[in-house]
Amino acid sequence: MKRCALMIALLASVGCGFALAHDTWVQPNTNLIRTGDAIHIDLMLGNHGNEHRDFKLASKLSADQIHSFDAFAPDGKKYDLKPSLIDLGYAPKEGYHTAKFVPGSPGIYIAALTFDKVVNHGKPIRAYRSAKTLFGVSDSLDKLPKEMPGFDKRLGHRIELVPTTNPVLEAGPGKAIRVQLLFDGKPLEGVKVSFIPRGATLKEGTDADHERTTDKDGKATFTPKTGTFYLITARQTKDEKGDGYESTQYTATLTLFIPEKCPCCAD
């Protein structure tokens, strides 16, 4: 009887791994730097427990699994970050990769990763991942520009989270984070979006304090109570079959650093 129960539990865990898989996200060490300074952008792979609604790490993407890893400058120029990846783990499945990047001009920069691969956690699925983050570059940190456009730039990923409020100049406790979820460039309605503060684990099922559902325009809004990193996630599974896989899971993540004091409200 115990053996039967154990087998059922193992099968359930395999099914859960298939349905949820692992999420990826990219994370800068800060959200604002001076022109010419370096920023470090980390590439993270999360666990798939509790629908991956926390910042906990599990395993590590190998460099050859990454489809693209780029930084987009305000002038539209794209910089390939893959050649500069550094492995910070001792073992193949430990730690994470990071890339150093030195922006040469002020403005909003977007760092983005895409992952498109057939994985098998008990059942073969095609896993498509879009992971993004944003940071600002200014000639002076004491006097920021009044406007920094480009935060809402679309990169054309199959699934993509796009901020509709400036996450660099207009961010802080009590300031709403507004995002839009797109699939093939069109708004995706009725999808749960999780806004996960670093250090927190969201409640099982639906966490009313940290999760919203996209409206007809694919938009969702969340107001943070404190400054920290926020991992914003959304996923959509489709019955899209192909060579070697039985369905497709699309996941979008957007990592934002929310300061304790909004820059636009600074003295």
N, C-alpha and C positions, 0 to 999 in steps of 0.2 A: 504493500500500500504506500509506504514511504517512497519506494523507488518510483512508483507511478506518479506520485505527486511531484517528485523531483523532475521527472521527464517533462511533465506538463509545464512546470516553471521554466525549464530550459527552453522549451519550444516557444513559450510566451516571450522570453527575453530575446530570442532570435527574431521573432516577428516584430517586436518593438524596435530592435536595431534596424530592421529593414524599413519600417515606416518612418523612423525619425532620422536615421543616419547621423553624421557629424556635420556641424556647421563650422564655417570658417569666418574669421573677421580680421580686419587690419586696424591697427591701433597706433597712433603717434604718441611720442612721449610728452607732447604738449600741443596746445591748439594755436599758439601764437609765438612767432620768433621774429628776430630782426633780419633784414635782408642780408644775405651772405653767411648767416649762421647755419649750423647743421641741425637737422631733425632726424630722428630715428623712427622708422615705421616697422612695427612688429607684425608678423604674420602668425595668427593663432588658429588652433584647431580645437574646438570645444567637445565636451562629452555629449552623449545623446540621451542622458537621463533627464527625466522631467521635461521632455520636449526641448531640451537644451535651452533652459531659461535661467542661465547664470553665466558667470565668467570662468567657470572651472575648465581647465585644460585636460585634454585626453589625446595622447599620441601626437603626431606631428606630420604635416604634409612634407613629402620629399620634393625637392626642387623640380624634378621632372614631371610631377603631377600638376604643376601650375601651368594653366593655359596662358595667362598673361598677368603681369604685375607691373603697373605703370603709375607714374605721377604726371598729372596734367597741369600745365602752367596756365596763368591767366590769359596769355596770348594764344592759347590753343596747342602749343607745342607739347609733344608727348615724350616722356623720358622712360626708358626701359629700366626697371629696378631689378630684374632677375639676375643680371650679371654681378650685382653688388650684394646679393644675399649672403648673410653670414649665419652659420648654424651655431646656436648657443646651447645645444644639448650634447651630452657625451655619447648617448646611445641613439640609434636611428629613430626610435619612437619617443624620445624624451626632449624636453625643452621646446624651442621654437626658432624660427628664422627671423632675422631682422635686416633691414637695409638702411644705410645712411644716405641722406639726400641733402644737397646744399642748393637752395633756390637762389637765383641770381637777381630776381626782380620782385617788387611787392605785389600783393594781391592774394586772392583765394586760390589755393591749390587743392586738387583732389587726388588722392591715392586710391587705386582700385585694383582688385584682383578678380580674375575669373577662373573657374575650375569646371571642367566638363569631362566627366569620366564615368564609365560603367563600374559600379561597385557592387559587392555581394555580401550582404549581412543576412544570409539565409535565402535570399532571392535576388536575382540580378536586376538592378535598376540603374538608370542613367541619372547621375547626380549633377545638376547644373547649379553653380554657386556664383553669386555676385556679392562681393564684399568691398565696401567703400569707407573712406573717412575723409575729413576735410581739415585744413589748417590754414591760418592766415599768416602772411608775411608783410611786415611793415618796416619802413625805414627808421621809425622810432617807436618804441614801446610806451613812451611817456605821452605821446600825442598821436593817437590813431586817426586814420582817415575817417571821414564821416560816412563814406560808402565803400563797400568792397563787393562789387558784383561778381557773378559767376558761381555762387554757391548752389544755384539751382540748375546747373549745366547737366544735361542728359548725356550719358555715355553710350546709349544704345544697347545695353545689355538686354538679354531676353527678359529677365526680371530685374527690377531696379528700384531702390528706394531713393527718392530725391527730396532734399529739404526744401521747403517753400518759405522758411524764415531763415535769416542769416545766423548760422550757428556759431559764428565767431564774434560778431559785433552785437548781436541781439540775444545773448544767452546768459542765463543765470537763474537762481532759484526764483520761482514765481513768474518766469518768462516762458511762454508756451513754446514747445518744440512742435513744429508742424512739418509733416512729411507727406509725400504722395507715392503710392505704390503703382508701378507701371509694369505691364506685361506686353512685350512687343510694341512698346511705345504708347499703349493705351491704358487708361485707368483701370485698376483691378478692384472691383467692389466686393464687399462682404468677406474680407480676409482679416484674420486676427493679426494685429501688430503688437509685439511685445517691446516695452521700453524697460530695459533691465539695468538697474544701477549696479555698479561694481561692488561686490561683497554681499549682494542680496541674492536669494533664491526665490523665484516666484512660486506662488501657491499652486498646488496640483489643479489640473483642469483649466479654469480661467481665473486669472488674478485681476479683479476689478480695479485695484489700485494702480496697476502697471500695464494693463492691456486695453486696447481699443480695437474697434472694427472699422475698416475703411468704408467710407460713404460712396455714393454713386460716382464721385470724382476721384475715387481711389485715395482719399485723404484721411489722415488720422492726426489727432492732436493730443499732446501730453504735456502737463505742466510739472516740472521737477520741483521738489521741495528742498533739495540740497545740491551743492556742486560736487560732481564726481564724473567718472566716465559712464556713459550710457551706451549699452549695446541694444540697437533697435533691430528686430528680426521679423521676417514674414516669410511664409512658405506656401507653396501651392503644388499639390501632386496631381498629375494628369495621366490619363490612360493613353499615353503615347508609347507605342512599342517600336522596337527596331532590332537590328542585328545584335543579338546577345543580351538584350534587356527587355523586361516585361512592362515597365512603366517608367515615368520620368518625374523626378522630384526637383522643383525649382525653389531655391532659397535666396533671399536677399538680406544682407546685413548692412547696417550703417552705424559706425562707431563715432560718437561725439563726446568731446570733453566739455563739460559745463562748468565754468568757473564759479567760485563762491560769490563773486560780485560781477554784475553785468558790465562789460567795458563801456557801453554807451551811457551807463549811469554813473561812471567814475567821475570824481571831482576833477 
